[in-house]
Amino acid sequence: MAPGDRIETRVDSAGRLPVCRRRRPDGFWLDDLAEGLTFRIGAYEVTAAEVKDFATRYDPQPFHLDEDAAGDTLFDGLAASGRHTAAITMRLLTSAFPIAAGVIGSAIHLEWPSPTRPGDDLRLEISVGTIAHSTSRPGRGSVTLTYDTINQHGEVWQRTTGRVIAWQRPAAESAAATGGK
């Protein structure tokens, strides 16, 4: 893959979350990524029942639990918890943009410019930023990703900048992938 490449995935006819078509079965290795790559991944439909269930368990505030009570708040209606939006974002990220050995974060910054609502169909737009190879731990590096969680109208509900750890492809696999060269 080269900088500027765009990869788009969609949910299949059975409603399963997507997997990028242009990736290795074991996920992306550090060697597979390049600064400037972008991915569009989605979709995930948010339901009122899911918003209320998450809120009941993790963020029990009136604007996440009850439509009537939420109408008299800053949100002017039922809104998902920001942490719920973050959890959905992570689900999309790990399902459709798998990093070999797992998506292991080392830093993250989140913003919620607008609330996620029941009926929203969420997608991710991911851009690969800086790639830094470790000098103290050969064979691994960090990748800065910027990803927006957007709804069906293209409105940004969550903006994330995160740094993940990624490993280089093992030498045996690299040799096999290049025909031993």
C-alpha positions as CSV (number, residue, x, y, z in Angstrom):
1,M,0.0,0.0,0.0
2,A,1.2,3.5,-0.8
3,P,0.6,6.9,0.7
4,G,-2.7,8.4,-0.6
5,D,-4.3,4.9,-1.1
6,R,-7.9,4.8,0.1
7,I,-9.4,1.6,1.3
8,E,-13.2,1.4,1.8
9,T,-15.1,-1.5,3.5
10,R,-18.8,-2.1,4.0
11,V,-20.9,-4.3,6.1
12,D,-21.8,-7.5,4.3
13,S,-25.3,-8.7,3.4
14,A,-25.5,-10.6,6.7
15,G,-24.9,-7.4,8.7
16,R,-21.4,-8.5,9.8
17,L,-18.8,-5.8,10.6
18,P,-16.3,-5.3,7.8
19,V,-12.8,-6.5,7.3
20,C,-10.5,-4.5,5.0
21,R,-10.1,-6.4,1.7
22,R,-6.5,-5.4,1.2
23,R,-4.9,-6.8,4.3
24,R,-3.1,-9.9,5.4
25,P,-5.2,-12.5,7.2
26,D,-3.2,-11.9,10.3
27,G,-3.6,-8.2,10.3
28,F,-1.5,-5.2,9.4
29,W,2.2,-5.3,10.2
30,L,4.3,-2.1,10.6
31,D,5.7,-2.9,7.2
32,D,2.2,-2.7,5.6
33,L,1.5,0.8,6.8
34,A,2.6,4.1,5.2
35,E,2.1,7.7,6.3
36,G,-0.9,9.1,4.4
37,L,-2.9,5.9,4.0
38,T,-6.6,6.4,4.6
39,F,-9.3,4.0,5.3
40,R,-13.1,4.3,5.4
41,I,-14.7,1.7,7.6
42,G,-18.3,1.1,8.6
43,A,-21.1,0.8,9.5
44,Y,-22.6,0.3,12.9
45,E,-26.2,1.3,13.7
46,V,-26.9,2.7,17.2
47,T,-30.2,1.7,18.8
48,A,-32.1,3.4,21.7
49,A,-32.0,0.1,23.6
50,E,-28.2,-0.2,23.3
51,V,-27.8,3.5,24.4
52,K,-29.9,2.8,27.5
53,D,-28.3,-0.5,28.3
54,F,-24.8,1.0,28.2
55,A,-25.9,4.0,30.3
56,T,-27.5,1.7,32.8
57,R,-24.3,-0.2,33.3
58,Y,-21.7,2.5,32.9
59,D,-23.0,6.1,32.7
60,P,-26.4,6.3,34.4
61,Q,-27.3,9.9,33.7
62,P,-30.9,11.0,32.6
63,F,-29.9,12.2,29.1
64,H,-28.6,8.6,28.4
65,L,-31.5,6.7,30.1
66,D,-34.8,8.4,29.3
67,E,-36.1,10.2,26.3
68,D,-38.4,12.5,28.3
69,A,-35.8,13.4,30.9
70,A,-33.2,13.9,28.1
71,G,-35.5,16.5,26.4
72,D,-34.9,19.0,29.2
73,T,-31.1,18.8,29.0
74,L,-28.3,20.3,27.0
75,F,-28.7,17.4,24.6
76,D,-32.4,18.0,23.9
77,G,-33.0,14.3,23.5
78,L,-31.6,10.9,24.2
79,A,-27.8,10.8,23.6
80,A,-25.3,8.0,23.9
81,S,-22.5,8.3,26.4
82,G,-19.3,9.6,24.9
83,R,-17.7,6.4,26.3
84,H,-20.3,4.4,24.5
85,T,-19.3,6.1,21.2
86,A,-15.7,5.4,22.1
87,A,-16.5,1.7,22.6
88,I,-18.3,1.5,19.3
89,T,-15.4,3.2,17.6
90,M,-13.0,0.6,19.2
91,R,-15.3,-2.2,17.9
92,L,-15.1,-0.8,14.4
93,L,-11.4,-0.2,14.6
94,T,-10.4,-3.7,15.8
95,S,-12.8,-5.5,13.5
96,A,-11.9,-3.7,10.3
97,F,-8.4,-2.3,10.9
98,P,-6.7,-5.1,12.7
99,I,-3.0,-4.6,13.7
100,A,-1.1,-7.9,13.8
101,A,-0.7,-8.8,17.5
102,G,-3.6,-6.5,18.5
103,V,-4.5,-2.8,18.6
104,I,-2.4,-1.8,21.6
105,G,-2.7,1.9,22.4
106,S,0.0,4.0,24.1
107,A,-1.7,7.4,23.9
108,I,-5.1,8.7,23.0
109,H,-6.9,12.0,22.7
110,L,-10.7,12.1,22.3
111,E,-13.2,14.9,21.4
112,W,-16.9,14.6,21.1
113,P,-18.1,17.6,19.0
114,S,-21.7,16.3,18.8
115,P,-23.6,13.5,20.6
116,T,-24.3,10.1,19.1
117,R,-28.1,9.4,18.9
118,P,-30.2,6.3,18.4
119,G,-30.6,5.7,14.7
120,D,-27.1,7.0,13.8
121,D,-25.2,4.8,11.4
122,L,-21.5,5.2,12.5
123,R,-18.4,4.8,10.3
124,L,-14.7,5.5,10.7
125,E,-12.4,7.5,8.6
126,I,-8.8,6.6,9.5
127,S,-5.6,8.3,8.4
128,V,-2.2,6.9,9.1
129,G,0.1,9.7,10.4
130,T,3.6,9.5,11.7
131,I,5.3,6.1,11.8
132,A,8.3,5.9,14.2
133,H,10.5,2.9,14.3
134,S,11.8,2.1,17.8
135,T,15.6,2.6,18.3
136,S,15.5,0.8,21.7
137,R,13.3,-2.1,20.7
138,P,14.1,-3.3,17.1
139,G,11.2,-4.9,15.3
140,R,8.5,-2.6,16.6
141,G,7.4,1.0,16.3
142,S,4.5,3.4,17.0
143,V,1.9,4.6,14.5
144,T,-0.1,7.7,15.0
145,L,-3.7,7.3,13.7
146,T,-6.3,10.0,13.4
147,Y,-9.8,8.7,13.1
148,D,-13.2,10.3,13.0
149,T,-16.4,8.5,13.9
150,I,-19.0,10.0,11.6
151,N,-22.7,9.4,11.1
152,Q,-24.7,8.8,8.0
153,H,-24.7,12.5,7.2
154,G,-21.0,12.9,7.4
155,E,-21.1,14.7,10.7
156,V,-18.3,14.0,13.1
157,W,-19.5,12.6,16.5
158,Q,-16.0,11.6,17.8
159,R,-12.5,12.7,16.8
160,T,-9.6,10.6,18.0
161,T,-5.9,10.9,17.7
162,G,-4.1,7.8,19.0
163,R,-0.8,6.2,19.0
164,V,-0.6,2.4,18.7
165,I,2.2,-0.1,18.9
166,A,2.9,-2.2,15.8
167,W,5.4,-4.9,15.0
168,Q,7.4,-5.6,11.9
169,R,6.5,-8.7,10.0
170,P,8.6,-11.7,11.4
171,A,11.7,-12.3,9.2
172,A,10.5,-15.8,8.1
173,E,7.2,-14.3,6.8
174,S,9.0,-11.4,5.2
175,A,11.3,-13.8,3.3
176,A,8.2,-15.9,2.2
177,A,6.3,-12.8,1.1
178,T,9.2,-11.6,-1.1
179,G,10.1,-15.0,-2.4
180,G,13.2,-15.3,-0.2
181,K,14.8,-12.1,-1.4
